């Protein structure tokens, strides 16, 4: 009786087992990791950050850690269909490509976002 039960359970488990692709496994791990987000937003100006907070009041400042000089806002933004997105945002320390690159790199390293949005003014000198 025990062997029949174990065989039935093993057969059932193997029939419902699903193999995950690397992308699916990464997405699943992001859902359970506390330090990962769906969207990361980098803004260049305080008024851009204020606008972001106006439209997404769920974003609240989080205390910075000793390993970072950056200030982050984090929140869970609900969707119309009942889901939600985890979002983090940061403001550049100063204007310029170098600070934007460092802020984006720090943000990706710390939060492992699925998508990164870099907002600001682009100037192209010909």
KAGI-V647132 format. One record per pair of residues at least 12 apart in sequence whose C-alpha atoms are under 8 Angstrom apart, sorted by the first residue. I is the first residue (numbers start at 1). J is the second residue. If there is no record, write none. Layout:
# KAGI-V647132
i: (I	I)
j: (J	J)
This chain:
# KAGI-V647132
i: (30	35	35	35	36	36	36	36	36	37	37	37	37	37	37	37	37	38	38	38	38	38	38	39	39	39	39	39	39	39	39	39	40	40	40	40	40	40	40	40	40	40	40	41	41	41	41	41	41	41	41	42	42	42	42	42	42	42	42	42	42	42	43	43	43	43	43	43	43	44	44	44	44	44	44	44	44	45	45	45	46	49	49	56	58	58	58	58	59	59	59	59	59	59	60	60	60	61	61	62	70	70	70	70	71	71	72	72	72	72	73	73	73	74	74	74	74	75	75	90	104)
j: (112	110	111	112	86	110	111	112	113	85	86	87	88	111	112	113	114	85	86	87	113	114	115	85	86	87	88	113	114	115	116	117	87	88	89	107	108	111	113	114	115	116	117	87	88	89	90	116	117	118	119	89	90	91	92	100	103	104	116	117	118	119	89	90	91	92	118	119	120	91	92	94	95	100	119	120	121	91	92	120	91	90	91	77	74	75	76	77	73	74	75	76	87	88	73	74	75	73	74	74	90	91	93	103	90	91	88	89	90	91	88	89	90	86	87	88	89	87	88	103	118)
